[in-house]
């Protein structure tokens, strides 16, 4: 696994690099200390995962959508805020790891994300579930079926054939789902399905 570390604290960055060198099948391919360099280094480096300090020399939350299109992002944070963790995941991060965790926990997250899954600590899982349950916008069983099929990569016409409904009906259901969940497109819907456990794995063909 090819990792990039983005953290503006040299001691933490170098210490983490040293610990990762001891892990099998793991290589740190770049280190970044300035927020201004993160996007350019990630776009120019072949990597599997970016370990991103959420609080570098500036707050990096709003950079996550762009960075997550370049590689898988695992947020590293000293914050105990579960709300920040949930927001990072909603923006496209594949994992949230608090800096107080042991290297073994970080490696669990790295391996999970490398296998196409999302990793989050229990506090973030609880907050995510709380937000979903309190939204008052639960999906119907049919809508849940459609979410799972779309997240698995099916086109609308294929979903319709599977459920014996028309393609137009699938589109209507999708529009209702997007409105209920406040999502914009199929990619965000796929992220939602993974995070809520509706699907466990997604292929990332880069």
VOKE-63564 format. One record per residue (C-alpha): x, y, z; residue in three letters. Coordinates in steps of 0.2 Angstrom, whole numbers, plus 2048, in hexadecimal, padded with zeros to 3 digits. Example, Ala and Ser with C-alpha at 12.3 -4.5 7.8 and 13.67 -1.06 7.14 Angstrom:
// VOKE-63564
(site (83E,7EA,827),"ALA")
(site (844,7FB,824),"SER")
// end
This chain:
// VOKE-63564
(site (800,800,800),"UNK")
(site (807,811,7FB),"UNK")
(site (803,81E,808),"UNK")
(site (805,831,808),"UNK")
(site (806,83A,819),"UNK")
(site (800,84C,819),"UNK")
(site (804,854,82A),"UNK")
(site (80C,865,82F),"UNK")
(site (814,85E,83F),"UNK")
(site (825,857,83A),"UNK")
(site (827,84C,84A),"UNK")
(site (816,844,847),"UNK")
(site (818,842,835),"UNK")
(site (82A,83A,837),"UNK")
(site (824,82F,845),"UNK")
(site (816,828,83B),"UNK")
(site (821,825,82C),"UNK")
(site (82D,81B,838),"UNK")
(site (81F,811,83E),"UNK")
(site (818,80D,82D),"UNK")
(site (829,808,827),"UNK")
(site (827,7F9,833),"UNK")
(site (816,7F4,82C),"UNK")
(site (817,7E6,81E),"UNK")
(site (812,7EB,80C),"UNK")
(site (811,7FD,811),"UNK")
(site (81B,80B,809),"UNK")
(site (81A,81E,80C),"UNK")
(site (81C,826,7FB),"UNK")
(site (81B,838,800),"UNK")
(site (81A,844,80F),"UNK")
(site (812,855,80E),"UNK")
(site (814,862,81B),"UNK")
(site (80A,871,813),"UNK")
(site (7F8,871,80F),"UNK")
(site (7FC,87B,7FF),"UNK")
(site (805,86C,7F9),"UNK")
(site (7F9,85E,7FD),"UNK")
(site (7EF,85E,7ED),"UNK")
(site (7FD,85F,7E1),"UNK")
(site (808,852,7E9),"UNK")
(site (7F9,846,7EA),"UNK")
(site (7F5,848,7D8),"UNK")
(site (807,846,7D3),"UNK")
(site (80A,836,7DE),"UNK")
(site (804,825,7DB),"UNK")
(site (7FC,820,7EB),"UNK")
(site (7EF,815,7F3),"UNK")
(site (7EB,820,803),"UNK")
(site (7ED,831,809),"UNK")
(site (7EF,833,81C),"UNK")
(site (7E9,845,81E),"UNK")
(site (7EB,84F,82E),"UNK")
(site (7DA,858,82F),"UNK")
(site (7E2,867,838),"UNK")
(site (7F2,86C,82E),"UNK")
(site (7F8,87E,82D),"UNK")
(site (7E5,880,828),"UNK")
(site (7D5,876,82A),"UNK")
(site (7D5,869,81C),"UNK")
(site (7C3,863,81D),"UNK")
(site (7BD,86C,80D),"UNK")
(site (7CC,865,803),"UNK")
(site (7C5,853,806),"UNK")
(site (7BA,852,7F7),"UNK")
(site (7C8,857,7EB),"UNK")
(site (7D5,84C,7F3),"UNK")
(site (7C9,83D,7F4),"UNK")
(site (7C7,83D,7E1),"UNK")
(site (7DA,83B,7E0),"UNK")
(site (7DD,82D,7EC),"UNK")
(site (7D5,825,7FC),"UNK")
(site (7D5,831,80A),"UNK")
(site (7D7,82C,81D),"UNK")
(site (7D5,83B,828),"UNK")
(site (7E1,83C,837),"UNK")
(site (7DB,847,845),"UNK")
(site (7DF,84C,857),"UNK")
(site (7CD,852,859),"UNK")
(site (7C0,847,863),"UNK")
(site (7B2,84F,859),"UNK")
(site (7A7,841,851),"UNK")
(site (79E,84E,847),"UNK")
(site (7AE,853,83E),"UNK")
(site (7B1,840,83A),"UNK")
(site (7A0,83E,833),"UNK")
(site (7A2,84E,828),"UNK")
(site (7B2,848,822),"UNK")
(site (7AA,837,81D),"UNK")
(site (79C,840,814),"UNK")
(site (7A8,84B,80A),"UNK")
(site (7B1,83B,804),"UNK")
(site (7BE,835,810),"UNK")
(site (7BF,822,812),"UNK")
(site (7C5,822,824),"UNK")
(site (7C6,82C,834),"UNK")
(site (7D4,828,840),"UNK")
(site (7D8,832,850),"UNK")
(site (7EA,835,853),"UNK")
(site (7E9,82E,865),"UNK")
(site (7E6,81D,85D),"UNK")
(site (7F4,810,85C),"UNK")
(site (7FD,80C,84C),"UNK")
(site (7F3,7FB,84C),"UNK")
(site (7E3,804,84A),"UNK")
(site (7E9,80F,83C),"UNK")
(site (7EF,800,833),"UNK")
(site (7DE,7F8,835),"UNK")
(site (7D7,808,82D),"UNK")
(site (7E3,808,81F),"UNK")
(site (7E0,7F5,81B),"UNK")
(site (7CD,7F8,81B),"UNK")
(site (7CE,807,810),"UNK")
(site (7DA,7FE,804),"UNK")
(site (7CD,7F0,803),"UNK")
(site (7C0,7FC,7FE),"UNK")
(site (7B7,7FF,80E),"UNK")
(site (7B4,80D,81A),"UNK")
(site (7BC,80E,82B),"UNK")
(site (7B6,819,83A),"UNK")
(site (7B8,818,84D),"UNK")
(site (7A9,813,857),"UNK")
(site (7A5,825,85C),"UNK")
(site (7A4,82A,84A),"UNK")
(site (799,81B,846),"UNK")
(site (78D,820,854),"UNK")
(site (78C,832,84E),"UNK")
(site (789,82D,83C),"UNK")
(site (77B,821,842),"UNK")
(site (774,82F,84D),"UNK")
(site (774,83B,83F),"UNK")
(site (76C,82F,833),"UNK")
(site (75E,82A,83F),"UNK")
(site (75A,83B,844),"UNK")
(site (759,842,832),"UNK")
(site (747,83B,831),"UNK")
(site (74A,837,81F),"UNK")
(site (74B,824,81F),"UNK")
(site (74B,81A,80F),"UNK")
(site (73E,80E,80A),"UNK")
(site (742,7FC,807),"UNK")
(site (741,7FE,7F4),"UNK")
(site (74C,80E,7F5),"UNK")
(site (759,804,800),"UNK")
(site (759,7F7,7F2),"UNK")
(site (75D,804,7E5),"UNK")
(site (76A,80B,7EF),"UNK")
(site (773,7FB,7F1),"UNK")
(site (772,7F7,7DE),"UNK")
(site (778,808,7D9),"UNK")
(site (786,807,7E6),"UNK")
(site (78C,7F7,7DE),"UNK")
(site (78E,7FF,7CD),"UNK")
(site (77D,7FB,7C4),"UNK")
(site (776,807,7B8),"UNK")
(site (764,80D,7B9),"UNK")
(site (75E,801,7AC),"UNK")
(site (767,7F2,7B4),"UNK")
(site (75F,7F7,7C5),"UNK")
(site (74E,7F7,7BC),"UNK")
(site (750,7E6,7B5),"UNK")
(site (755,7DF,7C6),"UNK")
(site (746,7E6,7CF),"UNK")
(site (73A,7E4,7C0),"UNK")
(site (736,7F7,7BF),"UNK")
(site (739,803,7B1),"UNK")
(site (749,80E,7AF),"UNK")
(site (73E,81D,7B2),"UNK")
(site (738,817,7C2),"UNK")
(site (74A,814,7C8),"UNK")
(site (74E,826,7C4),"UNK")
(site (73F,82C,7CE),"UNK")
(site (745,822,7DD),"UNK")
(site (756,828,7DB),"UNK")
(site (751,83A,7DB),"UNK")
(site (747,837,7EA),"UNK")
(site (756,82F,7F3),"UNK")
(site (761,83D,7EE),"UNK")
(site (755,849,7F5),"UNK")
(site (752,840,805),"UNK")
(site (765,83D,809),"UNK")
(site (76A,84E,802),"UNK")
(site (776,846,7F6),"UNK")
(site (77B,84C,7E4),"UNK")
(site (780,83D,7DA),"UNK")
(site (783,82B,7D9),"UNK")
(site (795,82C,7E0),"UNK")
(site (78E,835,7F0),"UNK")
(site (781,828,7F1),"UNK")
(site (78E,81A,7F0),"UNK")
(site (798,822,7FE),"UNK")
(site (788,823,808),"UNK")
(site (784,810,805),"UNK")
(site (796,80B,80B),"UNK")
(site (796,816,81A),"UNK")
(site (785,810,820),"UNK")
(site (789,7FE,81D),"UNK")
(site (77C,7FB,80F),"UNK")
(site (78B,7F5,805),"UNK")
(site (79C,7F0,80C),"UNK")
(site (7A8,7F1,7FE),"UNK")
(site (7AA,7FC,7EE),"UNK")
(site (7B6,7F9,7E0),"UNK")
(site (7C2,808,7DD),"UNK")
(site (7C8,807,7CB),"UNK")
(site (7D5,815,7CA),"UNK")
// end
